[in-house]
Amino acid sequence: MTTYIMDDPISMDDNSKVPKKRPFVVICPGGGYEFVSAREGEPIATAFNTAGINAAVVTYHLKSKFPTALKDLSDAVCVVRENAEKWNVDENKVVVCGFSAGGHLAGSLGVFWNSESGIKREDKKNKPNGMILSYPVITSGEKAHRGSIENISQGDLTLEEHVSLEKNVNNDTPPAFIWHR
């Protein structure tokens, strides 16, 4: 994980010199779970910084069976929360953002953070407060991005069905902003 943390955490709203707690966005670039798109990493993180939001870009496992990449993202969100005081992070505003297959990964954390998919934590530090899903891979069905689904299912048809995110949304799923181009 590469972090993009604002250098000046001091609130400019007053003269108290109290560190300003900032939102944090954990970014998952796309690439079909085969490669990581450079244009969906650092440029996105610096754009969030420009808006006053701390960010990180997650380097997750590629061509690995589910839930390997999901564990990487879950761990990254936990690292953000574990460093919240040091990094001046508002722990109630930790959001995951993903593009294409990275959108699938971010959405997977949103729906599986509290499941028995190997990432459940009693302290719930891996639960995102929200999701930004940018032209995400959502389904493993008829409209699936086959390359992404095949790279994380590794030919396991039961697993392929399991990672179809639209079938896993529940009351514990954080709010999502979903967009496509």
C-alpha positions in Angstrom: 0.0 0.0 0.0 1.3 3.4 -1.0 -0.1 6.2 1.2 -0.8 9.8 0.1 -1.2 11.6 3.4 -1.6 15.4 3.6 1.5 17.1 4.8 -0.4 19.9 6.7 -2.9 18.3 9.0 -3.6 21.6 10.9 -7.0 22.9 10.5 -7.1 26.2 8.6 -10.6 27.0 9.9 -9.3 28.2 13.3 -6.2 29.2 15.1 -6.2 26.3 17.6 -3.5 24.4 15.8 -5.5 21.2 16.4 -4.9 18.5 13.8 -7.8 18.2 11.4 -9.2 14.7 11.1 -9.5 13.9 7.4 -11.5 11.4 5.4 -9.4 8.6 3.9 -9.9 6.8 0.6 -8.3 3.4 -0.1 -8.0 3.0 -3.8 -8.0 -0.3 -5.8 -6.9 0.2 -9.4 -8.4 -2.0 -12.1 -6.8 -4.4 -14.5 -8.9 -7.5 -14.6 -7.1 -9.0 -11.6 -4.3 -9.5 -14.1 -2.4 -6.2 -13.9 -2.8 -2.9 -12.0 -3.7 0.1 -14.1 -1.3 3.0 -13.3 -3.8 5.6 -14.4 -6.2 4.5 -11.7 -3.7 4.7 -8.9 -1.5 7.7 -8.1 -3.4 10.2 -10.3 -6.6 9.3 -8.4 -4.9 9.5 -5.0 -3.4 13.0 -5.8 -6.9 14.2 -7.0 -8.3 13.1 -3.6 -5.4 15.0 -1.9 -6.3 18.1 -3.8 -9.8 17.8 -2.3 -8.3 17.5 1.2 -8.7 13.8 1.5 -6.0 11.4 2.5 -5.6 8.4 0.3 -3.7 5.1 -0.3 -3.3 2.9 -3.4 -3.5 -0.8 -2.6 -1.2 -3.2 -4.3 -3.2 -6.5 -4.2 -2.5 -10.0 -5.4 -3.2 -10.7 -9.1 -4.3 -13.9 -10.7 -4.9 -15.3 -7.2 -8.0 -17.2 -6.1 -10.6 -15.4 -4.0 -10.3 -14.2 -1.3 -6.5 -13.5 -1.6 -6.9 -10.0 -3.0 -9.8 -9.3 -0.7 -7.5 -10.1 2.3 -5.0 -7.5 1.0 -7.7 -4.8 0.8 -9.1 -5.8 4.2 -5.7 -5.5 5.8 -5.1 -2.1 4.1 -8.3 -0.7 5.6 -7.2 -2.1 9.0 -3.8 -0.4 8.7 -5.6 2.9 8.0 -7.7 2.6 11.1 -4.7 1.4 13.2 -2.8 4.5 12.2 -5.8 6.9 12.4 -4.4 9.0 15.2 -0.9 9.3 13.7 -2.3 10.1 10.2 -5.2 12.3 11.5 -7.8 10.1 9.9 -11.5 10.4 10.7 -12.2 6.8 11.4 -15.9 7.3 10.5 -14.9 8.3 7.0 -12.8 5.5 5.6 -14.0 4.7 2.1 -12.9 2.2 -0.5 -12.7 3.2 -4.1 -12.2 0.9 -7.0 -12.1 0.9 -10.8 -13.3 -2.0 -13.0 -11.9 -5.2 -11.3 -10.7 -2.9 -8.5 -14.3 -1.8 -8.2 -15.2 -5.5 -7.8 -12.5 -5.8 -5.1 -13.8 -2.7 -3.3 -17.4 -3.9 -3.6 -16.3 -7.3 -2.3 -15.0 -5.8 0.9 -18.4 -4.0 1.2 -20.4 -7.1 1.0 -18.0 -9.7 2.5 -16.3 -7.6 5.4 -18.5 -9.5 8.0 -18.8 -12.9 6.2 -17.0 -16.1 6.6 -14.9 -15.4 3.5 -11.7 -15.4 5.5 -11.7 -11.7 6.4 -14.2 -11.4 9.3 -12.8 -9.5 12.2 -14.4 -9.1 15.6 -13.2 -5.5 15.9 -14.8 -4.6 12.5 -11.9 -2.4 11.6 -12.1 -3.7 8.0 -15.6 -2.4 7.4 -15.6 0.5 5.0 -17.9 3.4 5.8 -18.7 3.7 2.1 -17.7 2.6 -1.4 -17.0 4.4 -4.6 -17.4 1.9 -7.4 -16.2 3.2 -10.7 -17.3 1.1 -13.7 -17.1 -1.9 -11.5 -17.2 -5.6 -12.3 -20.3 -6.6 -10.3 -21.7 -9.9 -11.7 -20.3 -13.2 -12.7 -23.4 -13.9 -14.7 -24.2 -13.2 -18.4 -22.8 -9.6 -18.3 -19.6 -10.5 -16.5 -16.2 -9.3 -17.4 -15.0 -12.9 -17.9 -11.3 -12.2 -17.5 -11.8 -10.7 -14.1 -14.1 -13.5 -12.9 -11.8 -16.2 -14.2 -8.7 -14.7 -12.6 -10.3 -14.7 -9.1 -12.3 -18.0 -9.4 -9.4 -20.0 -11.0 -12.0 -22.2 -12.7 -14.0 -22.9 -9.5 -17.7 -22.5 -10.7 -19.1 -22.5 -7.2 -16.7 -19.7 -6.3 -17.6 -17.9 -9.5 -21.2 -17.8 -8.4 -20.1 -16.7 -4.9 -18.2 -13.6 -6.1 -21.3 -12.2 -8.0 -21.7 -9.2 -5.8 -25.3 -8.3 -6.6 -26.2 -11.6 -4.9 -24.4 -10.7 -1.6 -25.8 -7.2 -0.8 -27.4 -7.1 2.7 -28.2 -4.8 5.5 -24.5 -4.7 6.6 -23.3 -3.5 3.2 -22.1 0.2 3.4 -23.5 2.8 1.1 -22.2 2.9 -2.4 -21.8 5.5 -5.1 -21.7 3.5 -8.4 -20.9 5.1 -11.7 -19.9 4.1 -15.2 -18.8 5.8 -18.3 
